[in-house]
Each structure stands twice: as structure tokens, then as C-alpha cells.
Amino acid sequence: MPKYELLYIIAADVNEENREAIIEKFKVYVENKGGKIEGIDKWGMKKLAYPINFKNEGFYVLMKVEMPANEVDAMSKLMNITEGIIRHQFIRI
């Protein structure tokens, strides 16, 4: 199975409870699809390089995962419709 780094930004106006729920949602998704979580780094609140949807700050999360390649697109689509996610990016290691 290929390894990926997934970096995503959660909107600053999402409260801590919901932020943790979003992180847990993606962790469970990877595990349910037969993948493994190698690590989750919460970088915390950072200023964005440029405004996205009129937001200037976001909570950065880096997940190192091992998952089937065909699940990357499905997870990307899920992240696109998840409220609170500003941006995400998969990088194959």
C-alpha cells in the first residue's frame, strides 16, 4: 500500500469539539478502508498565506497514512463536502 501525507486546514471559526470530531472522522475513515495511520500532527492555528473564503487563519493538521490508492479520490471528495475544511492536499511519499 502506498504512503501519503495528508495536510488539511480546518477553519478557525470551528470550535475545539467539532475540530476534534473532524480529525477523528478522517482517522476512522482511513482505518475503515483498510489503511493505517502512522501519525497525526496538529500544527495548530496559523495565519494563511492569503485569504481563503474571507478567512485569514486556520488550524493545520498533518496526517501520515498508508491506504489503498483507489481510496484517495474518495477521501478527497469527502473532504470537499465536509463543512469546516478550507483546503486539503495529498502527497504520495
N, C-alpha and C positions, 0 to 999 in steps of 0.2 A: 504494500500500500504506500502511495506517495505521502510525503510530509509537506505540510503547509504552515505558513504563518498567516494568521488572520488578524488584521488590525481593523478595529472599528471604533467609531466615535458616537457616544451617546450624548444627546442634547443636554445642556447644562440645566435646563429647567425641569428635568426629570428628577423626582425625589429619590433618596437613597434606597428606599424599599423597592421601588419599581426598577431602579438601576440594577440592583442585585438580582431581581427576578428576570431581567433581560439576559444578564450574564449566565444565570442558571439555565434559562431556556435554551441557549445555544450550546451549552455544555451537554445537556441532556439530549439535544438533537444529534450531536456528533456521536454520542455513545449509543443511541438507539439505531443509528445507521451502520453500526459495526466499527466505528472509529475509536481512536484512543486520544485522550487529552494528555499532552506531555507537560503542559504548564499554562497557567493563566497569570499574566502580569497586568495589574491595574496601575496604569501610569498616573491616573488622577486627572484633575481638572487642569486643562491647558488652554492657552489662547490659540485660536485658529490663525493660520497664515492669512486667510482672507475670509470675509463673512460668507456663511453658507445659510441660506434661508433666513437672513437677517439675524443670525446668531454669531457671536464673536468668541464663544468659549464652548468647550466640550470635554467630556470625560473619556479618555483614551483607554482602550483595553486591547492587549495583545494576547492572542491565544496561539499556542503551538499545538497543532493537531496532526494526527495521522488518520486519513479517511479515504474511502474509495473515490477515485477521480470523478465518477459519474454523479456523485452527490454534491460536488462543489457548486454546480449551477443551481441545483435545487435549493441549497442553503443560501446562495446569493439572492435568489428570488424571495425567499422567506425574509431575509434581512431587508430587502427593498420595501416590503409591505409592513414591517414591524415599526410601529409608532415609537418614536424616540431615537431611532438610529439615523444619524446625519449622513455618514459615509462609511463604507467598508471596502476592504481590499484583501484579496487572497494572493499570496506569493508562494509559489512552489519552491521548496528548498531542494 
